[in-house]
Amino acid sequence: MLTGEYMVLRGAETLALPLRLGQKLLIVPYDGEAIYWESFEPAGKWFETALHNQSLAVLAGTDESKSNRLREILQHIRKQNPGFLADGGYWVRTDLDFNPQFGMGSSSTLLAALCEAAGVNPYPVLRETFGGSGYDLACALASGPLVFSMQNGSPLVRPVTLSSQVTPHILFVYSGNKMVSSGEVRKFSAIPVEQTLVQRFTEITREAVQCQNYADFAALMREHEDRLGMLLERPVLQQRFPDFEGTLKSMGAWGGDFFMAVCEDTDEAISYFENKGFPTVFRYDGIVLA
């Protein structure tokens, strides 16, 4: 989510980016009564479990919370398709293209893949399980950048294209922290927000899409960061890196996963962050699906 974090929950439009890195799902039936599940990431297996095919009771697993969350997802999928993974045994394997700690959509891509396999609408399943705005689910289903908003409970998705004069100046830096988005959503729900401010964040999103030079784009990102920082009563990233020559913007749940850097010299910026102890940096064109 490039713009509109938190504010998308109040109806603001958000600029969101699907990534080249995703998740694959393989389902193989066999003669039995259990769903054997294995999840892999680039470093190897990171989760496995076994569920009873009919009751979805957890039979075994390496992580109780993940096993229960998977069970919950399947239960809500079965509200729309009662027979999904129920008629016999199945071996299921998922393969992430990225470290699950990166916060790049391990949950949303899994939910999208499972709902596609089951032939069901993923948004009701999302509401009953992970919650949130649904922008990440829209990204999991998209083939390029998009503007997303929720209007009257329904997702609105509009494909967009960012200027080639802007995207080469964008970097994404891994913070090394993992935030629990659901907790941040609960905190934000208690903050009063004027509709005029919601509208300004929508305008920032629309203006960012139309930008034809990186300096104007960077100015919009600075305004976004400053306005949201004041609303959340949280320090902005520029205070953490006061000597950085460029603009820094938080993304998603503030304080975790990735943040964005907009600058003229990206090679110099990558060296800067490496020297600061942040070696994982992606260029826009190297990671965004477009």
GUMIVEX-221274 format. One record per residue (C-alpha): residue number from 1; residue in one letter; x negated, y, z negated. Coordinates in steps of 0.2 Angstrom, whole numbers. Each point is the difference from the previous one (the first is absolute). Last residue first. Layout:
<rs>
<r num="NUM" residuo="A" x="X" y="Y" z="Z"/>
...
</rs>
This chain:
<rs>
<r num="290" residuo="A" x="-16" y="-20" z="69"/>
<r num="289" residuo="L" x="-4" y="-12" z="-14"/>
<r num="288" residuo="V" x="-11" y="10" z="-12"/>
<r num="287" residuo="I" x="-17" y="-8" z="-6"/>
<r num="286" residuo="G" x="-14" y="5" z="11"/>
<r num="285" residuo="D" x="8" y="15" z="8"/>
<r num="284" residuo="Y" x="3" y="8" z="-18"/>
<r num="283" residuo="R" x="-18" y="-4" z="-6"/>
<r num="282" residuo="F" x="-1" y="-11" z="-15"/>
<r num="281" residuo="V" x="-11" y="3" z="-15"/>
<r num="280" residuo="T" x="-5" y="-13" z="-13"/>
<r num="279" residuo="P" x="-17" y="5" z="-8"/>
<r num="278" residuo="F" x="7" y="11" z="-13"/>
<r num="277" residuo="G" x="-14" y="3" z="-13"/>
<r num="276" residuo="K" x="-3" y="18" z="2"/>
<r num="275" residuo="N" x="-14" y="-3" z="13"/>
<r num="274" residuo="E" x="12" y="-10" z="10"/>
<r num="273" residuo="F" x="12" y="14" z="0"/>
<r num="272" residuo="Y" x="-12" y="13" z="6"/>
<r num="271" residuo="S" x="-7" y="-12" z="13"/>
<r num="270" residuo="I" x="18" y="-3" z="7"/>
<r num="269" residuo="A" x="2" y="19" z="0"/>
<r num="268" residuo="E" x="-15" y="3" z="10"/>
<r num="267" residuo="D" x="6" y="-12" z="13"/>
<r num="266" residuo="T" x="17" y="8" z="0"/>
<r num="265" residuo="D" x="-7" y="17" z="4"/>
<r num="264" residuo="E" x="15" y="12" z="2"/>
<r num="263" residuo="C" x="10" y="-6" z="-15"/>
<r num="262" residuo="V" x="17" y="-7" z="-6"/>
<r num="261" residuo="A" x="-2" y="-13" z="-14"/>
<r num="260" residuo="M" x="14" y="-11" z="-5"/>
<r num="259" residuo="F" x="2" y="-10" z="-16"/>
<r num="258" residuo="F" x="1" y="-19" z="-2"/>
<r num="257" residuo="D" x="6" y="-12" z="-14"/>
<r num="256" residuo="G" x="4" y="9" z="-16"/>
<r num="255" residuo="G" x="0" y="17" z="-9"/>
<r num="254" residuo="W" x="16" y="6" z="8"/>
<r num="253" residuo="A" x="13" y="-13" z="5"/>
<r num="252" residuo="G" x="0" y="1" z="19"/>
<r num="251" residuo="M" x="-14" y="12" z="7"/>
<r num="250" residuo="S" x="-10" y="14" z="-8"/>
<r num="249" residuo="K" x="-7" y="13" z="12"/>
<r num="248" residuo="L" x="-18" y="7" z="2"/>
<r num="247" residuo="T" x="-5" y="14" z="11"/>
<r num="246" residuo="G" x="-17" y="3" z="7"/>
<r num="245" residuo="E" x="-18" y="4" z="-6"/>
<r num="244" residuo="F" x="0" y="-10" z="-17"/>
<r num="243" residuo="D" x="-8" y="10" z="-14"/>
<r num="242" residuo="P" x="15" y="1" z="-11"/>
<r num="241" residuo="F" x="3" y="-19" z="1"/>
<r num="240" residuo="R" x="11" y="-4" z="-16"/>
<r num="239" residuo="Q" x="8" y="18" z="1"/>
<r num="238" residuo="Q" x="4" y="-3" z="19"/>
<r num="237" residuo="L" x="9" y="-16" z="-5"/>
<r num="236" residuo="V" x="14" y="10" z="-8"/>
<r num="235" residuo="P" x="3" y="-1" z="-19"/>
<r num="234" residuo="R" x="17" y="-6" z="-6"/>
<r num="233" residuo="E" x="15" y="10" z="-6"/>
<r num="232" residuo="L" x="11" y="-10" z="12"/>
<r num="231" residuo="L" x="8" y="15" z="7"/>
<r num="230" residuo="M" x="-16" y="10" z="0"/>
<r num="229" residuo="G" x="-9" y="-14" z="9"/>
<r num="228" residuo="L" x="14" y="-2" z="12"/>
<r num="227" residuo="R" x="-2" y="18" z="6"/>
<r num="226" residuo="D" x="-19" y="0" z="0"/>
<r num="225" residuo="E" x="-2" y="-16" z="10"/>
<r num="224" residuo="H" x="13" y="5" z="13"/>
<r num="223" residuo="E" x="-8" y="17" z="2"/>
<r num="222" residuo="R" x="-17" y="-8" z="2"/>
<r num="221" residuo="M" x="7" y="-12" z="13"/>
<r num="220" residuo="L" x="8" y="14" z="10"/>
<r num="219" residuo="A" x="-16" y="9" z="0"/>
<r num="218" residuo="A" x="-9" y="-15" z="6"/>
<r num="217" residuo="F" x="12" y="-2" z="15"/>
<r num="216" residuo="D" x="-3" y="18" z="5"/>
<r num="215" residuo="A" x="-18" y="-3" z="-1"/>
<r num="214" residuo="Y" x="1" y="-17" z="10"/>
<r num="213" residuo="N" x="8" y="8" z="15"/>
<r num="212" residuo="Q" x="15" y="-4" z="10"/>
<r num="211" residuo="C" x="13" y="-2" z="-14"/>
<r num="210" residuo="Q" x="17" y="-5" z="5"/>
<r num="209" residuo="V" x="1" y="-16" z="-12"/>
<r num="208" residuo="A" x="-7" y="11" z="-14"/>
<r num="207" residuo="E" x="14" y="13" z="3"/>
<r num="206" residuo="R" x="13" y="-13" z="-2"/>
<r num="205" residuo="T" x="-8" y="-7" z="-16"/>
<r num="204" residuo="I" x="-2" y="17" z="-7"/>
<r num="203" residuo="E" x="18" y="4" z="4"/>
<r num="202" residuo="T" x="6" y="-15" z="-10"/>
<r num="201" residuo="F" x="-11" y="5" z="-14"/>
<r num="200" residuo="R" x="8" y="17" z="0"/>
<r num="199" residuo="Q" x="18" y="-8" z="1"/>
<r num="198" residuo="V" x="-4" y="-9" z="-16"/>
<r num="197" residuo="L" x="-6" y="16" z="-8"/>
<r num="196" residuo="T" x="16" y="9" z="5"/>
<r num="195" residuo="Q" x="10" y="-14" z="-7"/>
<r num="194" residuo="E" x="-7" y="3" z="-18"/>
<r num="193" residuo="V" x="-8" y="-14" z="-9"/>
<r num="192" residuo="P" x="3" y="-6" z="-17"/>
<r num="191" residuo="I" x="-12" y="-13" z="-7"/>
<r num="190" residuo="A" x="7" y="-16" z="-8"/>
<r num="189" residuo="S" x="0" y="-10" z="16"/>
<r num="188" residuo="F" x="-18" y="4" z="2"/>
<r num="187" residuo="K" x="-5" y="-11" z="-15"/>
<r num="186" residuo="R" x="10" y="-15" z="6"/>
<r num="185" residuo="V" x="-8" y="2" z="17"/>
<r num="184" residuo="E" x="-17" y="0" z="-8"/>
<r num="183" residuo="G" x="4" y="-16" z="-9"/>
<r num="182" residuo="S" x="6" y="-9" z="16"/>
<r num="181" residuo="S" x="-16" y="6" z="9"/>
<r num="180" residuo="V" x="-12" y="-10" z="-11"/>
<r num="179" residuo="M" x="-16" y="9" z="4"/>
<r num="178" residuo="K" x="-16" y="-9" z="5"/>
<r num="177" residuo="N" x="-17" y="9" z="-2"/>
<r num="176" residuo="G" x="-16" y="-1" z="10"/>
<r num="175" residuo="S" x="4" y="17" z="9"/>
<r num="174" residuo="Y" x="-1" y="-7" z="17"/>
<r num="173" residuo="V" x="-3" y="14" z="12"/>
<r num="172" residuo="F" x="10" y="3" z="16"/>
<r num="171" residuo="L" x="-7" y="12" z="13"/>
<r num="170" residuo="I" x="8" y="12" z="12"/>
<r num="169" residuo="H" x="-10" y="12" z="12"/>
<r num="168" residuo="P" x="2" y="-12" z="15"/>
<r num="167" residuo="T" x="19" y="1" z="-2"/>
<r num="166" residuo="V" x="2" y="19" z="2"/>
<r num="165" residuo="Q" x="-5" y="4" z="18"/>
<r num="164" residuo="S" x="7" y="-16" z="6"/>
<r num="163" residuo="S" x="17" y="6" z="-6"/>
<r num="162" residuo="L" x="11" y="-11" z="-10"/>
<r num="161" residuo="T" x="14" y="-10" z="9"/>
<r num="160" residuo="V" x="17" y="-3" z="-7"/>
<r num="159" residuo="P" x="13" y="-14" z="-2"/>
<r num="158" residuo="R" x="16" y="5" z="-10"/>
<r num="157" residuo="V" x="7" y="-11" z="-14"/>
<r num="156" residuo="L" x="15" y="4" z="-10"/>
<r num="155" residuo="P" x="4" y="-12" z="-14"/>
<r num="154" residuo="S" x="17" y="-1" z="-7"/>
<r num="153" residuo="G" x="5" y="4" z="-18"/>
<r num="152" residuo="N" x="9" y="16" z="4"/>
<r num="151" residuo="Q" x="-16" y="6" z="9"/>
<r num="150" residuo="M" x="-16" y="-8" z="-3"/>
<r num="149" residuo="S" x="-15" y="7" z="9"/>
<r num="148" residuo="F" x="-14" y="-5" z="12"/>
<r num="147" residuo="V" x="-11" y="8" z="13"/>
<r num="146" residuo="L" x="-10" y="-12" z="10"/>
<r num="145" residuo="P" x="-17" y="-5" z="5"/>
<r num="144" residuo="G" x="-1" y="-16" z="11"/>
<r num="143" residuo="S" x="6" y="-18" z="3"/>
<r num="142" residuo="A" x="12" y="0" z="-14"/>
<r num="141" residuo="L" x="8" y="-15" z="-10"/>
<r num="140" residuo="A" x="-13" y="1" z="-14"/>
<r num="139" residuo="C" x="1" y="19" z="1"/>
<r num="138" residuo="A" x="19" y="0" z="-3"/>
<r num="137" residuo="L" x="-3" y="-12" z="-15"/>
<r num="136" residuo="D" x="-13" y="13" z="-7"/>
<r num="135" residuo="Y" x="12" y="14" z="2"/>
<r num="134" residuo="G" x="13" y="-10" z="-10"/>
<r num="133" residuo="S" x="3" y="14" z="-14"/>
<r num="132" residuo="G" x="-5" y="-10" z="-15"/>
<r num="131" residuo="G" x="8" y="-17" z="-6"/>
<r num="130" residuo="F" x="-11" y="-15" z="-2"/>
<r num="129" residuo="T" x="14" y="-13" z="-2"/>
<r num="128" residuo="E" x="18" y="5" z="3"/>
<r num="127" residuo="R" x="-3" y="15" z="11"/>
<r num="126" residuo="L" x="-13" y="-10" z="10"/>
<r num="125" residuo="V" x="13" y="-14" z="3"/>
<r num="124" residuo="P" x="13" y="13" z="6"/>
<r num="123" residuo="Y" x="-13" y="7" z="12"/>
<r num="122" residuo="P" x="-6" y="-16" z="7"/>
<r num="121" residuo="N" x="16" y="-4" z="11"/>
<r num="120" residuo="V" x="0" y="-19" z="3"/>
<r num="119" residuo="G" x="-6" y="-12" z="13"/>
<r num="118" residuo="A" x="-9" y="-11" z="-12"/>
<r num="117" residuo="A" x="-17" y="1" z="9"/>
<r num="116" residuo="E" x="2" y="18" z="2"/>
<r num="115" residuo="C" x="5" y="2" z="-18"/>
<r num="114" residuo="L" x="-16" y="-10" z="-5"/>
<r num="113" residuo="A" x="-11" y="11" z="11"/>
<r num="112" residuo="A" x="7" y="16" z="-6"/>
<r num="111" residuo="L" x="-1" y="-5" z="-18"/>
<r num="110" residuo="L" x="-18" y="-5" z="2"/>
<r num="109" residuo="T" x="-5" y="16" z="9"/>
<r num="108" residuo="S" x="8" y="10" z="-14"/>
<r num="107" residuo="S" x="-9" y="-9" z="-14"/>
<r num="106" residuo="S" x="-17" y="-1" z="7"/>
<r num="105" residuo="G" x="2" y="18" z="6"/>
<r num="104" residuo="M" x="-17" y="9" z="1"/>
<r num="103" residuo="G" x="-2" y="1" z="-19"/>
<r num="102" residuo="F" x="-18" y="-3" z="1"/>
<r num="101" residuo="Q" x="0" y="-13" z="-14"/>
<r num="100" residuo="P" x="7" y="-13" z="12"/>
<r num="99" residuo="N" x="-17" y="1" z="9"/>
<r num="98" residuo="F" x="5" y="0" z="19"/>
<r num="97" residuo="D" x="5" y="-11" z="15"/>
<r num="96" residuo="L" x="12" y="-9" z="-11"/>
<r num="95" residuo="D" x="4" y="-18" z="4"/>
<r num="94" residuo="T" x="16" y="-9" z="-6"/>
<r num="93" residuo="R" x="3" y="-18" z="0"/>
<r num="92" residuo="V" x="16" y="-10" z="-3"/>
<r num="91" residuo="W" x="2" y="-19" z="-2"/>
<r num="90" residuo="Y" x="18" y="-4" z="1"/>
<r num="89" residuo="G" x="11" y="-14" z="-8"/>
<r num="88" residuo="G" x="18" y="-4" z="5"/>
<r num="87" residuo="D" x="15" y="10" z="5"/>
<r num="86" residuo="A" x="-2" y="16" z="-12"/>
<r num="85" residuo="L" x="-13" y="10" z="9"/>
<r num="84" residuo="F" x="14" y="13" z="5"/>
<r num="83" residuo="G" x="17" y="-9" z="-1"/>
<r num="82" residuo="P" x="9" y="14" z="-10"/>
<r num="81" residuo="N" x="-4" y="13" z="13"/>
<r num="80" residuo="Q" x="6" y="17" z="-6"/>
<r num="79" residuo="K" x="0" y="-3" z="-19"/>
<r num="78" residuo="R" x="-14" y="-12" z="4"/>
<r num="77" residuo="I" x="-12" y="14" z="3"/>
<r num="76" residuo="H" x="4" y="6" z="-17"/>
<r num="75" residuo="Q" x="-5" y="-16" z="-8"/>
<r num="74" residuo="L" x="-15" y="-1" z="11"/>
<r num="73" residuo="I" x="-6" y="17" z="-6"/>
<r num="72" residuo="E" x="3" y="-5" z="-18"/>
<r num="71" residuo="R" x="-9" y="-16" z="1"/>
<r num="70" residuo="L" x="-15" y="9" z="8"/>
<r num="69" residuo="R" x="1" y="12" z="-15"/>
<r num="68" residuo="N" x="0" y="-14" z="-12"/>
<r num="67" residuo="S" x="-15" y="-8" z="8"/>
<r num="66" residuo="K" x="-9" y="16" z="0"/>
<r num="65" residuo="S" x="3" y="3" z="-19"/>
<r num="64" residuo="E" x="-5" y="-18" z="-4"/>
<r num="63" residuo="D" x="-17" y="1" z="9"/>
<r num="62" residuo="T" x="-9" y="-17" z="5"/>
<r num="61" residuo="G" x="16" y="-9" z="2"/>
<r num="60" residuo="A" x="11" y="-16" z="-4"/>
<r num="59" residuo="L" x="18" y="-6" z="1"/>
<r num="58" residuo="V" x="8" y="17" z="1"/>
<r num="57" residuo="A" x="19" y="-2" z="2"/>
<r num="56" residuo="L" x="6" y="4" z="18"/>
<r num="55" residuo="S" x="16" y="-10" z="-4"/>
<r num="54" residuo="Q" x="0" y="-8" z="17"/>
<r num="53" residuo="N" x="-18" y="-1" z="7"/>
<r num="52" residuo="H" x="-8" y="-2" z="-17"/>
<r num="51" residuo="L" x="-14" y="13" z="-1"/>
<r num="50" residuo="A" x="-19" y="-3" z="1"/>
<r num="49" residuo="T" x="-13" y="13" z="-2"/>
<r num="48" residuo="E" x="-16" y="7" z="7"/>
<r num="47" residuo="F" x="-10" y="16" z="-1"/>
<r num="46" residuo="W" x="-16" y="8" z="5"/>
<r num="45" residuo="K" x="-7" y="-12" z="12"/>
<r num="44" residuo="G" x="-16" y="6" z="9"/>
<r num="43" residuo="A" x="-10" y="16" z="1"/>
<r num="42" residuo="P" x="9" y="6" z="16"/>
<r num="41" residuo="E" x="17" y="-2" z="-9"/>
<r num="40" residuo="F" x="10" y="-17" z="-2"/>
<r num="39" residuo="S" x="17" y="-4" z="-7"/>
<r num="38" residuo="E" x="5" y="-18" z="-2"/>
<r num="37" residuo="W" x="18" y="-6" z="-4"/>
<r num="36" residuo="Y" x="7" y="-17" z="-2"/>
<r num="35" residuo="I" x="19" y="0" z="2"/>
<r num="34" residuo="A" x="6" y="-16" z="-8"/>
<r num="33" residuo="E" x="13" y="-14" z="4"/>
<r num="32" residuo="G" x="-9" y="-11" z="12"/>
<r num="31" residuo="D" x="-1" y="-5" z="18"/>
<r num="30" residuo="Y" x="-10" y="14" z="8"/>
<r num="29" residuo="P" x="3" y="17" z="8"/>
<r num="28" residuo="V" x="-14" y="12" z="5"/>
<r num="27" residuo="I" x="2" y="18" z="-2"/>
<r num="26" residuo="L" x="-14" y="12" z="5"/>
<r num="25" residuo="L" x="-1" y="19" z="-5"/>
<r num="24" residuo="K" x="-13" y="12" z="6"/>
<r num="23" residuo="Q" x="-3" y="17" z="-9"/>
<r num="22" residuo="G" x="-6" y="17" z="5"/>
<r num="21" residuo="L" x="-15" y="10" z="5"/>
<r num="20" residuo="R" x="2" y="11" z="15"/>
<r num="19" residuo="L" x="10" y="12" z="-11"/>
<r num="18" residuo="P" x="17" y="8" z="1"/>
<r num="17" residuo="L" x="-1" y="18" z="-4"/>
<r num="16" residuo="A" x="13" y="11" z="-9"/>
<r num="15" residuo="L" x="6" y="18" z="1"/>
<r num="14" residuo="T" x="13" y="3" z="-13"/>
<r num="13" residuo="E" x="17" y="9" z="1"/>
<r num="12" residuo="A" x="7" y="6" z="-16"/>
<r num="11" residuo="G" x="15" y="-9" z="-7"/>
<r num="10" residuo="R" x="-4" y="1" z="-19"/>
<r num="9" residuo="L" x="-9" y="-17" z="0"/>
<r num="8" residuo="V" x="-10" y="7" z="15"/>
<r num="7" residuo="M" x="-7" y="13" z="-12"/>
<r num="6" residuo="Y" x="-10" y="-13" z="-9"/>
<r num="5" residuo="E" x="-13" y="0" z="14"/>
<r num="4" residuo="G" x="7" y="11" z="14"/>
<r num="3" residuo="T" x="-16" y="0" z="11"/>
<r num="2" residuo="L" x="-13" y="-12" z="6"/>
<r num="1" residuo="M" x="9" y="-16" z="-6"/>
</rs>
